[in-house]
Amino acid sequence: MAVVLLCLSFGPYLIVSSPSIDLTDGPVRIVLVMIAGVIPVLLYWAVIELFQDDVFVRPWQILIAVLIVGLAWLSQLQLQLGVVRGICVLIFFFHSLWIVVSGQAGDLIEARRRFRRWFLIWILSLGILITGFEITHLDKALPVWVFSLQASAFFLSASAFLLWSVRVVPDIWIPRPPKRGDQANPAQSALMTRIETAMSEGLWRCERLTVAQVAAHLGTQEHRIRSAINQGLGHRNFASFVNAFRIQEAQSMLSSPELAERSVLSIAYDVGFSSLGPFNRAFRAQTGMTPSEFRKTHLHETTRSRL
């Protein structure tokens, strides 16, 4: 959805930003400015949808999104507000860069891994460059042909982005079902079994475990590990795969009466999480309950079964 809306919003942006199109102040201009002003938010939303499988929106993200959209119109009345808006846009763009780069190593979807490279270099760099010109008002001194070049760049980028994300690789939006039994070839089935065995034996306990380390441990290529975990075991990123084993161990610890006095935070540390927030989110995603709820329910059941 974000990608489609992003592509549709490029038209109004090019209209209001082109010096060759004279729009008088009025309802039409206000509507076009508001639509164009949403572009950075839509781009940021598209990045999150594309590259983050565990989507968690924080209050600061909502605040910046509101500022970007609201100041798109207010900056027409007060130029100084345009600088504030530009800074907010750059925050989103640079955080988008961090999302794209930080998730590269753990991404198990090959088509999405390849797309990260040109998306990082082209789309975000173009957005940062244009925002920089708008903040400093250097765009006012540019010749008209630059805006034609910008329009062409936006059109080609939007077309490629929409084609890739919606038609070419639709599986990036919908998780693939695990390939088991007859659906997986014998070599992949054997590798899947070896991966699960190694993880069950405690390989997941290795600090900052990577796909490369798993491949080295099993004596095979990295791309085969990625394919087996993604297409065979149904995981979109390596972190969620490792977390499945961590949460399984955490469930065992939380349901043990002998560990009833251990804090949830301590257990989170023991199974490899660096803080309570990510542990709670991963635990709820896998079990449908918070760690505290899970402990209360299962300790109660254990007590009843012993009576």
Summary of the structure (lengths in Angstrom):
residues: 307
radius of gyration: 24.3
end to end distance: 53.8
largest distance: 84.0
contacts: 875
relative contact order: 0.08
helix: 76%
strand: 1%
